[in-house]
Amino acid sequence: MNKSELVQSLASKTDMTKADAQRAIDALFNTKDGIMTGALKKGDRIQITGFGTFETRKRKARTGRNPRTGKEIKIGPTTTPSFRPGKALKDAVKK
């Protein structure tokens, strides 16, 4: 499912217009100024009971290897977003 399909699905399930559904999706997921991005940038956790938890994780600096040349390179510390699915989501997806 891509973003436009998600907008269409949200609009049909909630009797919203497609424009309203698009604005709702953008308000949540926009990478520049979305609600979720803003919370993760501040270091907050987003916990949606039954669905899952979005949070950031810090990765330490490490030494890697350039696959083309084989030389060792230093990789700096980074902060990455992470998602852990909740039990209800896991159970719903199980076959």
C-alpha positions in Angstrom: 0.0 0.0 0.0 1.4 3.4 -0.9 0.5 6.8 0.4 -2.3 7.5 -2.1 -3.9 4.1 -1.4 -3.6 4.9 2.4 -5.3 8.2 1.8 -8.1 6.6 -0.2 -8.6 3.9 2.5 -8.7 6.4 5.3 -11.2 8.6 3.4 -13.5 5.6 2.7 -13.4 4.2 6.3 -14.0 7.5 8.0 -16.3 9.3 5.5 -13.7 12.1 5.2 -13.0 13.7 1.9 -9.8 12.7 0.2 -8.4 16.2 0.8 -9.1 15.9 4.5 -7.6 12.4 4.7 -4.5 13.7 2.8 -4.1 16.5 5.4 -4.4 14.1 8.3 -1.8 11.7 6.8 0.6 14.6 6.2 0.1 15.9 9.7 1.2 12.6 11.1 3.8 11.3 8.8 5.4 14.4 7.0 9.2 14.1 7.4 9.7 17.8 7.7 7.1 19.0 10.2 4.9 15.9 10.9 3.7 15.1 14.5 5.6 11.8 14.6 8.8 13.2 13.2 8.8 16.1 15.6 8.3 13.8 18.6 11.1 11.5 17.5 13.4 14.5 16.9 12.9 15.6 20.5 13.7 12.0 21.7 10.1 11.2 22.7 8.6 7.7 22.3 5.3 7.3 20.5 3.4 4.3 22.0 0.2 3.3 20.3 -1.3 0.6 22.5 -1.8 -2.7 20.6 -0.1 -1.3 17.4 3.4 -0.6 18.5 6.1 1.8 19.6 8.2 4.2 17.6 11.4 5.5 19.2 14.9 6.5 18.4 18.0 4.4 19.0 21.6 5.6 19.3 24.2 3.7 17.4 27.8 4.0 18.6 30.7 4.9 16.4 32.3 1.9 14.8 34.9 0.8 12.2 33.6 -0.4 8.9 35.1 -1.5 5.7 34.8 0.0 2.2 33.5 -2.9 0.1 35.1 -1.6 -3.1 38.6 -1.0 -1.7 38.7 -3.1 1.4 40.1 -0.2 3.4 38.8 0.4 7.0 36.7 3.5 7.5 35.3 5.2 10.6 31.6 5.4 10.8 30.4 8.1 13.3 27.6 7.7 15.8 24.1 8.0 14.5 20.5 8.2 15.8 18.0 6.1 13.9 14.2 5.7 14.1 13.0 2.3 15.2 9.6 0.5 15.4 8.6 -2.4 17.7 5.2 -3.9 16.8 2.7 -4.5 19.7 1.3 -7.9 20.6 -2.1 -7.2 19.0 -0.5 -6.2 15.7 1.7 -9.3 15.8 -1.3 -11.5 16.5 -3.4 -9.9 13.8 -0.7 -10.5 11.1 0.0 -14.1 12.1 -1.2 -16.7 9.8 
